[in-house]
Amino acid sequence: MKKYLLFFIICIALTLNGCALVPSANVNELNIIEAAGFDLPKPEQLKGTVVFPVFRPTGQIEFKVSSASGETIKKVRERLDSQMRYRLMAGQMRVVTFSLDLAKKGFFPIVDTFNRDPAVGNIIQLAIVDGESSDLLSLPQYKNENIALYLYDMLVHNSETGPFPYTDFSTFVYQYFEVGQDPYLPVLKIVDDKIKLNGFATFKRDKLITIIPWKYAFIFKGMKENYKQGLHQFKIDGDYVAIDNIKSKSKYDIKIKKGKPEFTIHMKLNARIQEYTGDKPIVLPKHIKQISKAIERDIEKDAKELISLLQKNNVDPIGFGSKLEAHYREFDEKKWEKQYSSAKIKVKVNLDILHTGIVE
């Protein structure tokens, strides 16, 4: 018994001594990065911009923005550190942005560097900036608030309760390596001195191919995932109808005809009308049915336009190839890449209006 007790005491002592070897740091003596942005000022040069809080003795918090350039992330980090009173840490990173020019060249080396850093979480938001990341992160009108948290909340709420499908750091990395699916990211732009979502970027690997207008985000999300919530407006015979999506669900039917795949997407939506600007009441079943059919045709039209745009640019952010691989045992990735741009893809929408809302 004494032998076991002695062994237990030795283990405890070693554990406590081991803890003393772990370096500690005072949070007030660190610059904790909450947002980072990257630009391409020259073909072989990278510009990095970071946002971090500074805690004042008075209790006030100021958010500082600093930039540096270099040929690699390591050199950028080194030059940023040379400007700092305290060393930079990435433990609270929320958002990372990339300029259009950098996205066109490819930025996976940056993503891979973050992926190897245990201090960087997988749920950080990635976004493309239509312009320069340094300009967006340095906007003076956001100086008195945490722009990192602002951007993070903006991106998350537009995917959780808005029209954009969810994406984050780990999702992008997964799509980068996934067979039959291309990555996508939201696009931010400064409009009238405010930050707005301006569309979504589609990629081949990590190289930006094209930007899809924001008007297609609703149908894109509907084809990507089942979801609840989300407000969308339609123009029907000169009048406006706003529906609140209660539930959306998509089912894919895949057939192989003469060696070529054909897709039919069945979208089932349950919604309620939140607003209608027409002068006729929409209380009778026939009126509700007329509006439902008109909205169905409008959604199918947008879906056809979106798919045509994606096929024209040979990008597949919806993941038709991934679904085909799961369905078809003899899937050939190279063959599919040649077939995708001309594949037959149909969308059929079934809208069930459960409630009618405001009548103006």
C-alpha positions as CSV (number, residue, x, y, z in Angstrom):
1,M,0.0,0.0,0.0
2,K,2.9,2.4,0.9
3,K,4.5,1.6,-2.4
4,Y,1.3,2.7,-4.4
5,L,1.0,5.8,-2.2
6,L,4.6,6.8,-2.9
7,F,4.1,6.3,-6.6
8,F,1.0,8.5,-6.6
9,I,2.8,11.3,-4.8
10,I,5.7,11.2,-7.3
11,C,3.2,11.4,-10.2
12,I,1.5,14.5,-8.6
13,A,4.9,16.1,-8.1
14,L,5.9,15.5,-11.7
15,T,2.6,16.9,-13.0
16,L,2.9,20.1,-10.9
17,N,6.5,20.6,-12.0
18,G,5.5,20.0,-15.6
19,C,2.9,22.7,-15.4
20,A,5.5,25.1,-14.3
21,L,7.4,24.5,-17.5
22,V,4.5,25.6,-19.7
23,P,5.0,29.2,-20.7
24,S,2.4,31.7,-19.5
25,A,1.6,35.2,-20.7
26,N,-0.3,38.1,-19.4
27,V,-3.2,38.9,-21.7
28,N,-2.4,42.6,-21.3
29,E,1.0,41.8,-22.8
30,L,-0.3,40.2,-26.0
31,N,-1.8,41.6,-29.2
32,I,-4.6,39.1,-29.9
33,I,-5.5,39.1,-33.6
34,E,-9.3,39.1,-34.2
35,A,-9.3,39.7,-38.0
36,A,-6.8,39.4,-40.7
37,G,-6.9,40.4,-44.4
38,F,-4.6,39.7,-47.3
39,D,-3.9,41.6,-50.5
40,L,-1.7,41.3,-53.5
41,P,0.0,44.7,-54.0
42,K,2.6,43.2,-56.4
43,P,2.6,39.8,-58.3
44,E,5.2,38.3,-55.9
45,Q,4.3,40.3,-52.8
46,L,1.8,39.7,-50.0
47,K,0.3,42.4,-47.8
48,G,-1.2,41.4,-44.5
49,T,-3.5,43.5,-42.3
50,V,-4.5,42.6,-38.8
51,V,-7.0,44.0,-36.3
52,F,-6.4,43.6,-32.6
53,P,-7.7,45.2,-29.4
54,V,-5.6,47.3,-27.1
55,F,-6.7,47.4,-23.5
56,R,-6.1,50.8,-21.8
57,P,-5.5,51.3,-18.0
58,T,-8.8,53.3,-17.9
59,G,-10.7,50.2,-18.9
60,Q,-11.4,51.4,-22.5
61,I,-10.7,49.1,-25.4
62,E,-9.4,50.5,-28.7
63,F,-9.1,48.4,-31.9
64,K,-5.9,48.9,-33.8
65,V,-5.2,48.1,-37.5
66,S,-1.7,47.4,-38.7
67,S,-0.3,46.2,-42.1
68,A,3.0,44.9,-43.5
69,S,4.2,43.3,-46.7
70,G,6.4,40.4,-47.6
71,E,7.0,37.5,-49.9
72,T,5.6,35.0,-47.5
73,I,3.2,34.9,-44.5
74,K,6.2,34.4,-42.2
75,K,7.9,37.5,-43.5
76,V,4.6,39.5,-43.2
77,R,4.3,38.2,-39.6
78,E,7.9,39.1,-38.8
79,R,7.4,42.7,-40.1
80,L,4.1,43.1,-38.3
81,D,5.8,42.0,-35.0
82,S,8.5,44.5,-35.5
83,Q,5.9,47.2,-35.3
84,M,4.3,45.9,-32.1
85,R,5.0,46.6,-28.4
86,Y,3.8,43.1,-27.6
87,R,3.8,39.9,-29.8
88,L,0.9,38.9,-32.0
89,M,-1.3,35.9,-31.2
90,A,-4.0,34.4,-33.3
91,G,-6.1,32.7,-30.6
92,Q,-9.2,34.9,-31.1
93,M,-9.3,35.0,-34.9
94,R,-12.8,35.5,-36.2
95,V,-12.5,36.6,-39.8
96,V,-10.0,36.3,-42.6
97,T,-10.5,38.1,-45.9
98,F,-8.8,38.0,-49.3
99,S,-8.8,40.6,-52.1
100,L,-10.1,39.7,-55.5
101,D,-6.6,39.9,-57.1
102,L,-5.2,37.5,-54.5
103,A,-8.2,35.2,-54.9
104,K,-7.7,35.0,-58.6
105,K,-4.1,34.0,-58.1
106,G,-4.9,31.5,-55.4
107,F,-4.6,31.7,-51.6
108,F,-4.5,28.1,-50.3
109,P,-0.9,28.4,-49.0
110,I,-2.3,31.0,-46.6
111,V,-5.3,28.8,-45.6
112,D,-2.9,25.8,-45.2
113,T,-0.7,27.8,-42.9
114,F,-3.7,28.7,-40.7
115,N,-4.9,25.1,-40.9
116,R,-1.5,23.9,-39.4
117,D,-1.7,26.5,-36.5
118,P,-3.4,24.9,-33.5
119,A,-4.2,28.4,-32.2
120,V,-6.5,29.1,-35.2
121,G,-10.1,27.7,-34.8
122,N,-12.0,25.9,-37.6
123,I,-15.1,28.1,-37.3
124,I,-13.5,31.4,-38.4
125,Q,-15.3,33.0,-41.4
126,L,-13.5,33.4,-44.7
127,A,-14.6,36.0,-47.3
128,I,-13.5,37.7,-50.5
129,V,-13.3,41.5,-50.7
130,D,-14.3,43.2,-53.9
131,G,-11.5,45.7,-53.4
132,E,-8.6,45.7,-50.9
133,S,-8.8,43.9,-47.5
134,S,-6.8,46.6,-45.9
135,D,-9.3,49.3,-47.0
136,L,-12.2,47.3,-45.7
137,L,-10.6,46.5,-42.3
138,S,-9.5,50.2,-41.9
139,L,-12.9,51.9,-42.6
140,P,-13.0,54.9,-40.2
141,Q,-16.7,54.6,-39.6
142,Y,-16.1,51.2,-37.9
143,K,-13.2,52.5,-35.8
144,N,-15.2,52.6,-32.5
145,E,-16.5,49.1,-32.7
146,N,-14.9,45.6,-33.2
147,I,-15.0,45.2,-37.0
148,A,-13.9,41.6,-36.6
149,L,-17.0,40.8,-34.5
150,Y,-19.1,42.9,-36.8
151,L,-18.1,41.0,-39.9
152,Y,-18.3,37.6,-38.2
153,D,-21.9,38.3,-37.0
154,M,-22.8,39.6,-40.4
155,L,-21.6,36.5,-42.2
156,V,-23.0,34.1,-39.7
157,H,-26.5,35.6,-39.5
158,N,-26.8,35.7,-43.3
159,S,-26.2,32.0,-43.4
160,E,-28.3,31.1,-40.3
161,T,-31.3,33.3,-40.9
162,G,-30.5,34.7,-44.3
163,P,-30.3,33.5,-47.9
164,F,-26.6,32.3,-48.0
165,P,-25.6,28.6,-47.3
166,Y,-23.3,28.1,-44.3
167,T,-19.6,28.1,-44.8
168,D,-16.5,28.6,-42.6
169,F,-12.8,27.7,-42.5
170,S,-13.3,23.9,-42.2
171,T,-16.0,23.9,-44.8
172,F,-13.8,25.6,-47.4
173,V,-10.9,23.2,-46.7
174,Y,-13.3,20.2,-47.0
175,Q,-14.7,21.5,-50.3
176,Y,-11.1,22.2,-51.6
177,F,-10.3,18.5,-51.3
178,E,-13.8,17.0,-52.0
179,V,-14.2,15.2,-55.3
180,G,-17.1,16.7,-57.4
181,Q,-17.6,19.9,-55.5
182,D,-16.0,23.3,-55.8
183,P,-15.6,25.8,-52.9
184,Y,-17.5,29.1,-52.6
185,L,-17.2,32.1,-50.3
186,P,-19.2,35.3,-49.7
187,V,-18.1,38.5,-51.3
188,L,-17.9,41.8,-49.3
189,K,-17.9,45.2,-50.8
190,I,-17.8,48.8,-49.6
191,V,-20.9,50.5,-50.9
192,D,-21.7,54.1,-49.8
193,D,-19.1,53.7,-47.0
194,K,-20.9,50.6,-45.7
195,I,-19.9,47.0,-45.8
196,K,-22.4,44.9,-47.8
197,L,-22.6,41.3,-49.1
198,N,-22.3,41.7,-52.9
199,G,-22.5,38.1,-54.1
200,F,-20.6,34.8,-53.7
201,A,-17.4,33.8,-55.3
202,T,-16.9,30.3,-56.9
203,F,-13.5,28.6,-57.2
204,K,-11.6,25.9,-58.9
205,R,-9.5,24.7,-56.0
206,D,-8.4,28.0,-54.5
207,K,-8.5,30.2,-57.6
208,L,-11.5,32.5,-58.1
209,I,-13.4,31.8,-61.3
210,T,-16.5,34.1,-61.2
211,I,-18.7,36.0,-58.8
212,I,-22.4,35.1,-58.7
213,P,-24.8,38.0,-58.1
214,W,-26.5,38.1,-54.7
215,K,-29.9,37.7,-56.3
216,Y,-29.2,34.0,-56.8
217,A,-28.1,33.4,-53.1
218,F,-31.7,32.3,-52.1
219,I,-32.0,29.6,-54.8
220,F,-28.4,28.6,-54.3
221,K,-29.0,27.9,-50.6
222,G,-32.2,26.1,-51.5
223,M,-30.3,23.6,-53.7
224,K,-27.4,23.3,-51.3
225,E,-29.1,22.5,-48.0
226,N,-32.4,22.1,-46.1
227,Y,-33.1,25.1,-44.1
228,K,-35.6,27.2,-42.1
229,Q,-36.1,30.9,-42.0
230,G,-35.2,33.4,-44.7
231,L,-37.2,36.2,-46.3
232,H,-37.4,36.7,-50.0
233,Q,-39.2,39.0,-52.3
234,F,-40.8,38.4,-55.7
235,K,-42.4,40.6,-58.3
236,I,-45.7,39.1,-59.6
237,D,-47.6,40.9,-62.3
238,G,-46.3,44.3,-61.1
239,D,-47.0,43.6,-57.5
240,Y,-44.5,42.6,-54.8
241,V,-44.8,39.5,-52.6
242,A,-42.6,38.8,-49.7
243,I,-42.5,35.3,-48.3
244,D,-41.0,34.0,-45.1
245,N,-39.5,30.5,-45.7
246,I,-40.7,28.3,-42.9
247,K,-39.1,25.1,-44.3
248,S,-37.1,24.2,-47.4
249,K,-36.1,20.7,-48.5
250,S,-34.4,19.5,-51.7
251,K,-34.3,16.0,-53.2
252,Y,-32.1,14.9,-56.0
253,D,-33.1,12.4,-58.6
254,I,-30.2,11.1,-60.8
255,K,-30.5,9.0,-63.9
256,I,-27.9,7.8,-66.3
257,K,-29.0,7.8,-69.9
258,K,-26.7,6.7,-72.7
259,G,-23.8,7.1,-70.3
260,K,-24.7,10.7,-69.4
261,P,-26.1,11.8,-66.1
262,E,-29.3,13.8,-65.7
263,F,-30.4,15.6,-62.6
264,T,-33.8,16.6,-61.4
265,I,-33.9,18.7,-58.2
266,H,-37.3,18.7,-56.4
267,M,-37.5,21.7,-54.1
268,K,-40.3,21.6,-51.5
269,L,-40.9,25.0,-49.7
270,N,-43.4,25.8,-46.9
271,A,-43.8,29.5,-46.5
272,R,-46.1,32.2,-45.4
273,I,-46.8,35.5,-47.1
274,Q,-45.5,38.4,-45.0
275,E,-46.4,41.2,-47.3
276,Y,-48.3,41.7,-50.5
277,T,-48.7,45.1,-52.3
278,G,-51.5,44.1,-54.6
279,D,-55.0,45.7,-54.3
280,K,-56.8,42.3,-54.2
281,P,-57.1,40.4,-51.0
282,I,-55.4,37.0,-51.0
283,V,-57.8,35.0,-48.8
284,L,-59.4,32.8,-51.3
285,P,-57.7,29.4,-52.1
286,K,-57.6,30.2,-55.9
287,H,-55.8,33.5,-55.3
288,I,-53.2,31.8,-53.1
289,K,-52.7,29.1,-55.7
290,Q,-52.2,31.7,-58.4
291,I,-49.5,33.4,-56.4
292,S,-47.9,30.1,-55.4
293,K,-47.6,29.0,-59.1
294,A,-46.2,32.4,-60.1
295,I,-43.6,32.2,-57.4
296,E,-42.7,28.6,-58.4
297,R,-42.1,29.7,-62.0
298,D,-40.0,32.6,-60.7
299,I,-37.8,30.4,-58.6
300,E,-37.4,27.8,-61.4
301,K,-36.4,30.6,-63.7
302,D,-33.7,31.8,-61.3
303,A,-32.5,28.3,-60.8
304,K,-32.2,27.7,-64.5
305,E,-30.2,31.0,-64.9
306,L,-27.9,30.1,-61.9
307,I,-27.2,26.6,-63.2
308,S,-26.5,27.9,-66.7
309,L,-24.1,30.5,-65.2
310,L,-22.3,27.8,-63.2
311,Q,-22.0,25.4,-66.1
312,K,-20.8,28.2,-68.4
313,N,-17.9,28.9,-66.0
314,N,-17.4,25.1,-65.3
315,V,-17.7,25.5,-61.5
316,D,-19.8,23.2,-59.3
317,P,-20.3,24.7,-55.9
318,I,-23.6,22.9,-55.6
319,G,-21.8,19.6,-55.7
320,F,-23.5,17.7,-58.5
321,G,-20.3,15.7,-59.1
322,S,-20.2,14.7,-55.4
323,K,-23.8,13.5,-55.5
324,L,-23.2,11.6,-58.7
325,E,-20.2,9.9,-57.2
326,A,-22.3,8.7,-54.3
327,H,-25.0,7.5,-56.7
328,Y,-23.0,6.0,-59.5
329,R,-20.5,3.2,-58.7
330,E,-18.6,3.7,-62.0
331,F,-18.1,7.4,-61.5
332,D,-15.1,8.8,-63.4
333,E,-14.0,12.2,-62.2
334,K,-12.2,13.2,-65.4
335,K,-15.2,12.1,-67.5
336,W,-17.6,14.1,-65.3
337,E,-15.5,17.2,-65.7
338,K,-16.1,17.0,-69.4
339,Q,-19.8,16.2,-69.0
340,Y,-20.7,18.8,-66.4
341,S,-21.0,21.9,-68.6
342,S,-23.6,20.2,-70.8
343,A,-25.3,18.0,-68.3
344,K,-29.1,18.2,-68.1
345,I,-30.2,19.7,-64.8
346,K,-33.8,20.5,-64.0
347,V,-35.4,22.2,-61.0
348,K,-39.0,21.6,-60.0
349,V,-40.4,23.7,-57.2
350,N,-43.4,23.0,-55.1
351,L,-44.4,25.9,-52.9
352,D,-47.0,25.5,-50.2
353,I,-48.3,28.7,-48.7
354,L,-49.4,27.9,-45.2
355,H,-50.4,31.4,-44.1
356,T,-51.1,34.8,-45.6
357,G,-49.8,37.9,-43.9
358,I,-50.2,41.6,-44.4
359,V,-52.5,42.9,-47.1
360,E,-51.9,46.5,-48.3
